[in-house]
Amino acid sequence: MVELSQEASKSLAQLRQWLKWRNLLLAALLPGGLLVGWVTNVFDIRWLLLAYISAWLVCFVIVRQRVRYWPCPFCRKPVLKKGPFQPFDFTSKCLHCHRNLKPSSV
């Protein structure tokens, strides 16, 4: 087991917090959209669905970019950004130094 510095463990804890926000936003898209769609249909508020989708999209892009460009505590390069076409954002290792970022291994 590798002993982490206080700064590295704090950075990993913050990264995990942003990952939780990203996952929460992904999980909230469908139920929230269905609820807003129902409210839009029942109360005839047409702009509400557009407002919900716009707000969700802005929040998701901000959180996704924050996670993708988070500096690795070991190599200081972005954890999930290696090139312009990096489609898969769900990894548990840094794409540069390949160190595991899971809490059980560090």
N, C-alpha and C positions, 0 to 999 in steps of 0.2 A: 504494500500500500504506500502510495506517495504522499508525503506530507506537503500540504499546500500552504502558501503564505496567506496571511490574513486578507490581503488585497485580492488574491486569486479566488479565494473562497467567497468573498463578497461579490466579486464579479460573476461567478457562477450562480450565486443565489439570485442576483438581479436578472441574469439571462433566463433562469428558470421561471421567474415571475413574468417576464415578457412572453415566454412560451405559453404560460398558462393563459394569459390574456388572448393570445392568438388562437389557442384552442377553444377558449370560451366564445370568441367571436364566430368561429366556424360552426360551433355547436348551436349558437343562437340564431343563425341565419334562417333556417327552415321554420322552426317553431315561431320565431318572431315575425317572419314574413307571412305565415299563415294567420296569425292573430291580427296583424295589421291589415291583411287582405280582408278578413272577416269584418273588422271594424269599418273599413272603407266601404264595403258592400252594404252593411246594415245602416250606417249613418250617412251614407252618400258623401263622404269626404274624399274626393278623388286625389287630392294632392298628398294625402297622408302616406300612401304607399311609395310614391316617388321620394318623399322626404326620408322615409325609413331606409330605403335602399341607398340613397345618397349618403346618409349619415353612416350607415354600416360600411359602405365602400370606403369612405374617407378614413374611418377608424381602422379598418382592416389594412389598408395600404400603409398607414402610419406605423402600426404595430409590426407588420411584415417587414418593412424596411428597417425598423429598429432591430428586429431579430437578425435579419440577414447581415447587417453591417456591424453587429456586436463584436468588439475585439476579443479574440481568444486570450485568456489569461496567461497562456503559455508562450505563444508565438507573436501575439499582438496583431495578427492579421484578422480580417473579418471571418467569423466562424462559418457562415453559410454562403459566402460569396467568393467564388473562385474565378469565374469568367462571366461574360455577358449572357451566356445561355446556361444557367444553372437552374433547371426547372424544379428540382426536388428539394424542398425546404425542411423535410422531416428526417433529420439525421442526428445521431447522438455523438458524432465525432467531428472534430475540426477538420475542414477539408484541406487544410494546409499541413499541419503537423500530425494529423491523425490521432491526436490524444483524445481519449474518451471524456465526454463532458457529463456523463451520468453521475448523480451524487453517490451512488453505491461504490463506484470504482475510484473516485478521487478522494 
